[in-house]
Amino acid sequence: MRHGKYGFIVGFLALPLAIYAVFVISPFVQAIYYSFTNWSGLSSDLQMVGFDNYRKLLDDDVFWHALRNNLVLLLVLPLVTLGMGLFFAFMLNVGGRRKGAVVSGVRGSSLYKVVYFFPQVLSIAIVALIFQFAYNPNSGALNSFLSGIGLDSVQPNWLGDPSLALWCVMAVMVWSNVGFYVVLFSAAMSTIPRDFYEAALLDGANRFTTFFRITLPLLWDTVQTGWVYMGILALDAFAVVQIMTVGPGGPDYSTEVLTWFVYTKGIRDGQAGYATALGVALLIVTMIFAAIVMRLGRRERLEF
């Protein structure tokens, strides 16, 4: 009987695991193998070069620029995006006017959810192009607005200034993703019993106390998952950087990210072996980040 039970489980999982191994595990293994070669990516000729690609990586200034920019995105992007998502979701669900012991969202919350989610419907390529036009220093919406209010002397070159370019890219990524987390956190908040909020209201708790004592602890698993997802998105950022910035990596490599560096080395320069070494480094950074978030975010599970 037990043999039949486990045989069914093994048979049920065999095909999915085989597909996963072929299309997910196998490419990772092959990438690690090619990272120890001088493969150009354009022919079948290659030689083993040991750790030469990794030594070259450690001595490459562009790699360190890209890693620094990715780390800035990794620290700021999840914090801002999830923070705004939590704030808007809280206001839309339980942050409205409080009459007696009745807790509700702000007026028109259903419409606001649709408006916030709208950027998520657009392709990231379309979003990047829209903001590229908006950031144009000569005819863009931002500088036109500054001129319209009498600030003709303040006309920043948003994407051409090394001190501004990365923050402009980050603003686009926040704008395009915050709506998703508003809807996600709103759905999670809808599962929290209203009795909790009403009891806190009767005890004299304000919105600040309600959020940190009730909402955030009960949403912690969702927030933790969102943090990992946003971290992975921050370590990517390829499409936004490739479309919006001028030249490889933007001015003075101010928007260079690891995924764009992998692309330029593997596709443009024909250094696939070095590009896969960069990909392995990106994998290591991603795994370290996920492990840190899961470890630091570990806490006792709250049930209701």
C-alpha positions as CSV (number, residue, x, y, z in Angstrom):
1,M,0.0,0.0,0.0
2,R,2.8,2.4,0.9
3,H,4.7,1.5,-2.2
4,G,1.7,2.2,-4.3
5,K,1.3,5.6,-2.6
6,Y,4.8,6.7,-3.2
7,G,4.8,5.3,-6.7
8,F,1.9,7.5,-7.5
9,I,3.6,10.6,-6.1
10,V,6.9,9.8,-8.0
11,G,4.9,9.2,-11.3
12,F,2.9,12.3,-10.8
13,L,6.1,14.5,-10.3
14,A,8.4,12.8,-12.8
15,L,7.3,14.8,-15.9
16,P,7.3,18.2,-14.2
17,L,10.6,17.6,-12.5
18,A,12.1,16.4,-15.8
19,I,10.9,19.5,-17.6
20,Y,12.2,21.7,-14.8
21,A,15.6,20.0,-15.0
22,V,15.9,20.4,-18.7
23,F,14.7,24.0,-19.1
24,V,15.9,25.5,-15.7
25,I,18.6,23.4,-14.1
26,S,20.4,22.5,-17.3
27,P,20.9,26.1,-18.5
28,F,22.4,27.0,-15.1
29,V,24.8,24.1,-15.2
30,Q,25.8,24.9,-18.8
31,A,26.4,28.6,-17.9
32,I,28.7,27.6,-15.1
33,Y,30.6,25.4,-17.5
34,Y,30.9,28.0,-20.2
35,S,32.1,30.6,-17.6
36,F,35.4,28.6,-17.4
37,T,35.9,28.9,-21.2
38,N,36.8,31.5,-23.8
39,W,33.7,30.7,-25.9
40,S,32.8,33.5,-28.2
41,G,29.1,32.5,-28.6
42,L,29.4,32.5,-32.3
43,S,31.2,29.2,-33.0
44,S,31.7,25.8,-31.4
45,D,35.4,26.4,-30.8
46,L,36.3,27.0,-27.2
47,Q,39.1,26.3,-24.7
48,M,39.1,25.9,-21.0
49,V,40.6,29.0,-19.3
50,G,40.0,28.1,-15.7
51,F,39.3,31.1,-13.5
52,D,40.6,33.7,-16.0
53,N,37.1,35.1,-16.6
54,Y,36.5,35.5,-12.9
55,R,39.9,37.2,-12.4
56,K,39.1,39.5,-15.3
57,L,35.7,40.3,-13.7
58,L,37.3,41.3,-10.4
59,D,39.7,43.7,-12.2
60,D,36.9,45.2,-14.5
61,D,35.9,48.7,-13.4
62,V,32.7,48.5,-15.4
63,F,31.7,45.4,-13.4
64,W,32.1,47.3,-10.1
65,H,30.1,50.3,-11.5
66,A,27.3,47.9,-12.5
67,L,27.4,46.1,-9.2
68,R,27.2,49.3,-7.2
69,N,24.2,50.5,-9.3
70,N,22.5,47.2,-8.7
71,L,23.1,47.4,-5.0
72,V,21.6,50.9,-4.9
73,L,18.6,49.7,-6.7
74,L,18.4,46.7,-4.4
75,L,18.4,48.8,-1.3
76,V,16.1,51.7,-2.5
77,L,13.7,50.2,-5.0
78,P,12.0,47.6,-2.8
79,L,11.9,50.0,0.2
80,V,10.2,52.8,-1.8
81,T,7.9,50.6,-3.9
82,L,6.7,48.4,-1.1
83,G,6.4,51.3,1.3
84,M,4.2,53.2,-1.1
85,G,2.2,50.1,-1.9
86,L,1.5,49.5,1.8
87,F,0.6,53.1,2.5
88,F,-1.8,53.4,-0.4
89,A,-3.4,49.9,0.3
90,F,-3.9,50.8,3.9
91,M,-5.5,54.1,3.1
92,L,-7.8,52.5,0.5
93,N,-8.9,49.7,2.8
94,V,-8.9,51.0,6.4
95,G,-7.5,54.5,6.3
96,G,-10.7,56.5,5.6
97,R,-12.9,58.5,8.0
98,R,-13.8,56.6,11.1
99,K,-17.3,56.9,12.4
100,G,-17.8,55.3,15.8
101,A,-16.5,51.8,15.5
102,V,-16.8,51.5,11.7
103,V,-13.6,51.2,9.7
104,S,-13.5,51.9,6.0
105,G,-11.3,53.0,3.2
106,V,-11.2,56.4,1.6
107,R,-14.0,57.5,-0.6
108,G,-13.7,56.3,-4.1
109,S,-11.2,53.5,-3.2
110,S,-12.4,51.2,-5.9
111,L,-11.6,53.8,-8.6
112,Y,-8.2,54.5,-7.1
113,K,-7.3,50.8,-7.2
114,V,-7.9,50.8,-10.9
115,V,-5.9,54.0,-11.5
116,Y,-3.0,52.7,-9.4
117,F,-3.0,49.4,-11.2
118,F,-3.1,50.9,-14.7
119,P,0.7,51.2,-15.2
120,Q,1.0,47.5,-14.6
121,V,-1.1,46.8,-17.7
122,L,1.4,48.6,-19.9
123,S,4.4,46.9,-21.3
124,I,7.6,48.0,-19.6
125,A,9.0,49.0,-23.0
126,I,6.1,51.4,-23.5
127,V,6.5,52.8,-20.0
128,A,10.2,53.3,-20.7
129,L,9.6,55.1,-24.0
130,I,7.0,57.4,-22.5
131,F,9.3,58.5,-19.7
132,Q,12.2,58.8,-22.2
133,F,10.2,61.4,-24.0
134,A,9.1,63.0,-20.7
135,Y,12.8,63.3,-19.6
136,N,13.9,64.8,-22.9
137,P,15.8,68.0,-22.0
138,N,14.6,70.0,-25.0
139,S,11.0,69.0,-25.5
140,G,10.1,66.7,-22.6
141,A,7.2,67.2,-20.4
142,L,9.2,67.8,-17.2
143,N,11.4,70.6,-18.6
144,S,8.3,72.1,-20.4
145,F,6.5,72.1,-17.0
146,L,9.5,73.9,-15.4
147,S,9.5,76.5,-18.2
148,G,5.7,76.9,-17.8
149,I,6.1,77.9,-14.1
150,G,8.9,80.3,-14.8
151,L,11.9,78.1,-14.1
152,D,13.6,78.5,-17.5
153,S,17.0,78.5,-15.8
154,V,16.3,75.1,-14.3
155,Q,16.4,72.6,-17.3
156,P,18.2,69.4,-16.1
157,N,19.5,66.9,-18.6
158,W,17.7,64.2,-16.7
159,L,19.1,61.1,-18.4
160,G,22.4,62.7,-19.4
161,D,23.5,63.9,-16.0
162,P,25.4,61.1,-14.1
163,S,24.0,62.3,-10.8
164,L,20.4,62.1,-11.9
165,A,20.2,59.3,-14.5
166,L,20.0,56.3,-12.1
167,W,17.4,58.1,-9.9
168,C,15.3,58.8,-13.0
169,V,15.4,55.2,-14.0
170,M,14.5,54.2,-10.5
171,A,11.5,56.6,-10.5
172,V,10.2,54.8,-13.6
173,M,10.5,51.4,-12.0
174,V,8.7,52.6,-8.9
175,W,5.9,54.1,-10.9
176,S,5.4,51.0,-13.0
177,N,5.3,48.6,-10.1
178,V,3.7,50.3,-7.1
179,G,0.2,49.7,-8.5
180,F,0.7,45.9,-8.5
181,Y,1.6,46.0,-4.8
182,V,-1.4,48.3,-4.0
183,V,-3.7,45.6,-5.3
184,L,-1.7,42.7,-3.8
185,F,-1.7,44.3,-0.3
186,S,-5.3,45.3,-0.7
187,A,-6.2,41.7,-1.3
188,A,-4.2,40.6,1.7
189,M,-5.8,43.2,3.9
190,S,-9.2,42.1,2.9
191,T,-8.6,38.8,4.7
192,I,-7.9,40.6,8.0
193,P,-11.1,40.5,10.2
194,R,-12.5,44.0,10.6
195,D,-13.1,43.2,14.3
196,F,-9.4,43.7,14.8
197,Y,-9.5,47.3,13.5
198,E,-12.7,48.1,15.3
199,A,-11.4,46.8,18.6
200,A,-8.2,48.9,18.1
201,L,-10.4,51.9,17.3
202,L,-12.4,51.4,20.5
203,D,-9.2,51.3,22.4
204,G,-8.2,54.7,21.0
205,A,-5.5,53.5,18.5
206,N,-4.8,55.9,15.7
207,R,-3.9,55.0,12.1
208,F,-0.2,54.9,12.8
209,T,-0.6,52.4,15.7
210,T,-3.2,50.4,13.8
211,F,-0.8,50.0,10.8
212,F,2.3,48.9,12.8
213,R,0.4,46.8,15.4
214,I,-2.2,45.1,13.3
215,T,-1.8,45.5,9.5
216,L,2.0,45.1,9.0
217,P,2.4,42.0,11.3
218,L,-0.5,40.2,9.7
219,L,0.8,41.0,6.2
220,W,4.5,40.2,6.9
221,D,4.6,37.0,4.8
222,T,3.2,38.9,1.8
223,V,5.6,41.8,2.4
224,Q,8.6,39.4,2.6
225,T,7.6,37.7,-0.7
226,G,7.2,41.1,-2.3
227,W,10.6,42.2,-1.1
228,V,12.3,39.2,-2.7
229,Y,10.4,39.8,-6.0
230,M,11.3,43.5,-6.1
231,G,14.9,42.7,-5.2
232,I,15.1,40.3,-8.2
233,L,13.5,43.1,-10.4
234,A,16.1,45.5,-9.1
235,L,18.9,43.1,-10.0
236,D,17.4,43.0,-13.6
237,A,16.4,46.5,-14.8
238,F,17.6,45.6,-18.2
239,A,14.7,46.8,-20.3
240,V,14.4,50.2,-18.6
241,V,18.1,50.9,-18.8
242,Q,18.4,49.7,-22.4
243,I,15.5,51.8,-23.7
244,M,15.9,55.0,-21.6
245,T,19.6,55.6,-21.3
246,V,22.0,57.1,-23.9
247,G,24.8,54.8,-24.9
248,P,25.9,51.7,-23.0
249,G,25.4,52.2,-19.3
250,G,24.4,55.8,-19.5
251,P,26.7,58.8,-18.9
252,D,29.9,57.6,-17.0
253,Y,28.3,54.2,-16.5
254,S,25.9,55.8,-14.1
255,T,23.1,53.5,-15.1
256,E,25.2,50.4,-15.9
257,V,23.6,47.3,-14.4
258,L,24.8,43.7,-14.5
259,T,22.2,42.4,-16.9
260,W,23.0,45.1,-19.4
261,F,26.8,44.4,-19.0
262,V,26.1,40.7,-19.6
263,Y,24.2,41.6,-22.8
264,T,26.9,43.9,-24.2
265,K,29.7,41.4,-23.5
266,G,27.8,38.4,-24.8
267,I,26.0,39.8,-27.8
268,R,27.9,43.0,-28.8
269,D,31.5,42.0,-28.0
270,G,31.3,38.2,-28.7
271,Q,32.7,37.3,-25.3
272,A,30.1,34.7,-24.2
273,G,32.5,33.0,-21.8
274,Y,33.0,36.2,-19.9
275,A,29.3,37.1,-20.1
276,T,28.4,33.7,-18.5
277,A,30.9,34.5,-15.7
278,L,29.1,37.7,-15.1
279,G,25.8,35.8,-15.1
280,V,27.1,33.4,-12.5
281,A,28.2,36.5,-10.4
282,L,24.6,37.8,-10.8
283,L,23.2,34.5,-9.7
284,I,25.4,34.5,-6.6
285,V,24.3,38.1,-5.7
286,T,20.6,37.1,-6.2
287,M,20.9,34.0,-4.0
288,I,22.7,36.0,-1.3
289,F,20.0,38.7,-1.3
290,A,17.1,36.1,-1.2
291,A,18.8,34.3,1.7
292,I,19.4,37.5,3.7
293,V,15.7,38.7,3.2
294,M,14.3,35.3,4.2
295,R,16.6,35.1,7.2
296,L,16.1,38.6,8.5
297,G,12.4,38.5,7.8
298,R,11.9,35.3,9.7
299,R,9.4,35.6,12.5
300,E,6.7,33.8,14.3
301,R,3.7,33.2,12.0
302,L,0.6,35.0,13.1
303,E,-2.7,33.3,12.5
304,F,-6.2,34.7,12.8
